[in-house]
Amino acid sequence: MMMNPSVLKPKFFDVHCDTVMRAFDGEFDFVAGRGRSHTDLPRLLAAGHRVQVFAVFAPRSRYPDRSLQSFAEEIIAVIRGWIEAAAGRMWLGLTGQDVQDAGAADGRLCALLGLEGADPLEGQAENLRHFHRLGVRNLIPAWSDNEFAGTSMGDGGPLTAEGIRLVELAEALRVMVDVSHASDAAFDQICQITRRPFVASHSNCRALCPSPRNLTDAQIRALADRGGVMGINLSADFLAPDYLALWDAIAKPAYAAAGQASDPAEKKRIYEETRQKLRNLPLPPATWIARHVLHAIAVGGEDCIGLGGDLDGILTMPAGLTGAESYPAIAELLSAAGLTPTQVEKVCWRNMARVYAEVLG
């Protein structure tokens, strides 16, 4: 497939990755590009990435025995260590001006920090001020059900009273509110509470693939009406409905069995065997990415869609994609699907750059 010359070497703004957690899994050098990952600094820069939002992932459901505030601080320290080791090739973005400057920063990466789940706040919205001082500029209130909100994969409950305070404080601090993982009820409340645009950093179109993590058409329209943007998630089970059905047939009974297992070794064995079975599923074609982008444009317009790959937080991607280095191929897919050069630029960069520049101020 030949790249349209007018979109050759596009720049990219990806609004969600979990790569920092690789630093806690084993030997991984983000700056040098050594170790198993979807993303590292050399690949990001070579592919044309200019802004990457790094998720600080510390939910109570995953880390029940840890001090989550301390763990989140440790995660942020790792990212700041990367920035120092990058020797000028990477900097921490804090303002809208940083986002705008990133557009012209060829060969450099602007890193933004986001809390994926507000569990490190230990149930107190006011603790967001502490993480704001540490550089956090993106907030997902809950990854799994917590003191602030219900989630799409949990009980589906709304924001709590403390969750409402959290969203209001995020807006006051000019922290981006992010509705990925939110329950439908919490999404509706965030629409009512917020005055600025918000994002769904890594969610797809539920009309095409019925995962509850994806957005309904009504939600896409509401997001677009507010001036917000959704980032297409590259996880295969959020893209293709046939693949999702195969995934659920394996994962749902296995994870239910793991949840009932009392022996930690047995639980670990079930998870590892299940993940291997999921990896062996035949992958859907990457054209599903373009189908979700086209659907979002049809529902909410060409200003409401961007990229939020969820790299290093997902198990499988569509056929032919391997990581951050694949983003130019995504631009090619969009061009081949009929998007104009301007629309490709909006999806890859301009829409996310616009909304983050506005909200971060």
Residue pairs with C-beta under 8 A, 6 or more apart in sequence:
1 332
1 333
1 336
2 332
3 328
3 331
3 332
3 335
4 332
4 335
4 341
4 344
6 341
7 331
7 335
7 341
7 344
7 345
9 48
9 328
10 48
10 328
10 331
10 344
10 345
10 348
10 349
11 48
11 49
11 50
11 103
11 348
11 349
12 47
12 48
12 49
12 50
12 51
12 307
12 327
12 348
12 349
13 49
13 50
13 51
13 102
13 306
13 307
13 348
13 349
13 352
13 353
13 356
14 49
14 51
14 52
14 53
14 231
14 307
14 308
14 309
14 311
14 324
14 327
15 53
15 138
15 199
15 201
15 202
15 229
15 231
15 306
15 307
15 308
15 352
16 53
16 55
16 114
16 116
16 180
16 201
16 202
16 231
16 233
16 308
16 309
16 310
16 313
17 38
17 39
17 52
17 53
17 54
17 55
17 309
17 310
17 311
17 312
17 313
18 55
18 57
18 116
18 310
18 311
18 312
18 313
19 30
19 37
19 38
19 39
19 40
19 54
19 311
19 312
20 30
20 54
20 55
20 56
20 57
20 75
20 78
20 79
21 57
21 75
21 312
21 313
22 28
22 30
22 35
22 36
22 37
22 312
23 30
23 78
24 75
26 35
26 36
27 34
27 35
28 34
28 35
28 36
28 37
29 35
29 40
30 37
30 39
30 40
30 41
30 82
31 40
31 41
31 82
31 85
31 86
31 90
32 40
32 41
32 42
33 40
33 41
33 42
33 43
34 40
37 311
37 312
37 323
38 309
38 311
38 312
38 314
38 317
38 322
38 323
38 324
39 52
39 311
39 312
39 323
39 324
40 324
41 82
41 86
41 89
41 90
41 109
43 323
43 324
43 325
44 52
44 109
44 324
45 89
45 107
45 108
45 109
46 325
47 324
47 325
47 326
47 327
47 328
48 327
48 328
49 109
49 324
49 327
50 102
50 103
50 105
50 108
50 109
50 110
50 349
51 93
51 99
51 102
51 109
51 110
51 111
51 112
51 352
51 353
51 356
52 109
52 110
52 111
52 112
53 111
53 112
53 113
53 114
53 138
53 201
53 308
54 79
54 111
54 112
54 113
54 114
55 114
55 115
55 116
55 313
56 72
56 75
56 76
56 113
56 114
56 115
56 116
56 120
56 136
57 75
57 116
57 117
57 143
57 313
58 66
58 68
58 71
58 72
58 75
58 117
58 119
58 120
59 68
59 116
59 117
59 119
59 143
59 144
59 146
60 68
60 119
60 144
60 146
61 143
61 144
62 144
63 71
68 119
68 120
68 122
69 120
69 121
69 122
69 127
69 130
71 120
72 115
72 120
72 131
73 134
76 113
76 131
76 134
76 135
76 136
79 92
79 111
79 113
80 92
80 135
82 90
82 111
83 90
83 91
83 92
83 111
86 109
88 108
89 107
89 108
89 109
90 108
90 109
90 110
90 111
91 98
91 108
91 109
91 110
91 111
92 110
92 111
92 112
92 113
92 135
93 99
93 102
93 110
93 111
93 112
93 137
93 360
94 135
94 137
94 360
95 360
95 361
96 356
96 357
96 358
96 359
96 360
96 361
97 357
98 110
98 360
99 110
99 112
99 353
99 356
99 357
99 360
100 353
100 357
101 110
102 108
102 109
102 110
102 353
103 349
103 353
112 137
112 138
112 356
113 134
113 135
113 136
113 137
113 138
114 136
114 137
114 138
114 139
114 140
114 176
114 178
114 201
115 121
115 131
115 136
115 138
115 139
115 140
116 140
116 143
116 181
117 140
117 141
117 142
117 143
117 144
117 146
117 181
118 128
118 139
118 140
118 141
118 142
118 146
118 148
118 166
119 142
119 143
119 146
120 127
120 131
121 127
121 128
121 131
121 148
121 166
123 146
123 147
123 148
123 162
124 162
125 148
125 162
125 163
125 165
125 166
125 169
126 169
128 136
128 139
128 166
128 169
128 170
128 173
128 175
129 169
129 173
132 173
132 175
136 175
137 174
137 175
137 176
137 356
137 360
138 175
138 176
138 178
138 199
138 201
139 166
139 170
139 175
139 176
139 177
139 178
140 178
140 179
140 180
140 181
140 182
140 201
141 148
141 149
141 159
141 163
141 166
141 167
141 177
141 182
141 186
142 148
142 149
142 150
142 151
142 154
142 163
142 181
142 182
142 186
143 151
143 181
144 151
144 153
144 154
144 181
145 151
145 154
145 155
145 157
147 160
147 162
147 163
148 159
148 160
148 162
148 163
148 166
149 157
149 158
149 159
149 160
149 163
149 182
149 183
149 186
150 156
150 157
150 158
150 159
150 183
150 185
150 186
151 181
151 182
151 183
151 186
152 181
152 182
152 183
152 184
152 212
152 213
153 181
153 212
153 213
154 183
155 183
156 183
156 184
156 185
157 183
157 185
157 186
158 183
158 185
158 186
158 188
158 189
159 167
159 185
159 186
159 189
159 190
159 193
163 186
164 189
164 193
167 177
167 189
167 190
167 193
167 194
168 193
170 176
170 177
171 177
171 193
171 194
171 195
171 196
174 359
174 360
174 361
176 198
176 199
176 355
176 356
176 359
176 360
177 190
177 194
177 196
177 198
177 199
178 198
178 199
178 200
178 201
179 186
179 187
179 190
179 198
179 199
179 200
179 203
179 223
180 199
180 200
180 201
180 202
180 203
180 213
180 231
180 308
181 213
182 190
184 216
184 219
187 219
187 222
190 198
191 222
191 226
194 226
196 226
196 358
196 359
197 226
197 227
197 228
197 229
197 355
197 358
197 359
198 223
198 226
198 228
198 359
199 223
199 228
199 229
199 230
199 231
199 352
199 355
200 215
200 219
200 223
200 228
200 229
200 230
200 231
200 308
201 230
201 231
201 308
202 231
202 232
202 233
202 308
202 309
202 310
202 313
203 213
203 214
203 215
203 230
203 231
203 233
203 238
203 308
204 211
204 213
204 214
204 215
204 230
204 232
204 233
204 238
204 239
204 292
205 214
205 215
205 217
205 220
205 292
205 295
205 296
205 299
206 212
206 214
206 215
206 216
206 217
207 216
207 217
207 295
207 299
208 214
208 239
208 241
208 288
208 291
208 292
208 295
209 237
209 238
209 239
209 240
209 241
209 244
209 288
209 292
210 241
210 244
211 237
211 238
211 244
213 233
213 238
214 238
215 223
215 230
217 299
220 230
220 296
220 299
220 300
220 304
221 299
221 300
223 229
223 230
223 300
223 304
224 299
224 300
224 301
224 303
224 304
227 303
227 355
227 358
228 304
228 355
229 303
229 304
229 305
229 306
229 351
229 352
229 354
229 355
230 296
230 300
230 304
230 305
230 306
230 308
231 306
231 307
231 308
231 309
231 352
232 289
232 292
232 293
232 296
232 305
232 306
232 307
232 308
232 309
232 347
233 239
233 308
233 309
233 310
233 314
234 289
234 309
234 310
234 311
234 314
234 317
234 318
234 321
235 310
235 314
235 315
235 316
235 317
236 243
236 247
236 281
236 283
236 284
236 314
236 316
236 317
236 318
237 243
237 244
237 247
237 248
237 316
238 244
239 284
239 288
239 289
239 292
239 318
240 284
240 288
240 318
242 284
243 281
243 283
243 284
246 281
247 278
247 281
250 274
250 277
250 278
250 281
251 274
251 278
254 270
254 271
254 273
254 274
254 277
255 270
255 271
255 274
257 270
258 267
258 270
258 271
258 274
261 267
261 270
275 315
278 315
278 316
279 315
279 316
281 316
283 316
283 317
283 318
283 319
284 318
284 319
285 318
285 319
285 320
286 317
286 318
286 319
286 320
286 321
286 329
286 330
286 333
287 318
287 333
287 337
288 318
289 318
289 330
289 333
289 334
290 333
290 334
290 336
290 337
290 339
291 337
293 305
293 334
293 337
293 339
293 347
294 337
294 338
294 339
296 304
296 305
297 304
297 305
297 343
302 343
302 346
303 346
303 351
303 354
304 351
305 346
305 347
305 351
306 346
306 347
306 348
306 351
306 352
307 327
307 330
307 347
307 348
307 352
309 324
309 327
311 323
311 324
317 326
320 326
320 329
321 329
321 330
327 348
330 348
331 344
331 348
334 343
334 344
334 347
334 348
335 341
335 344
339 347
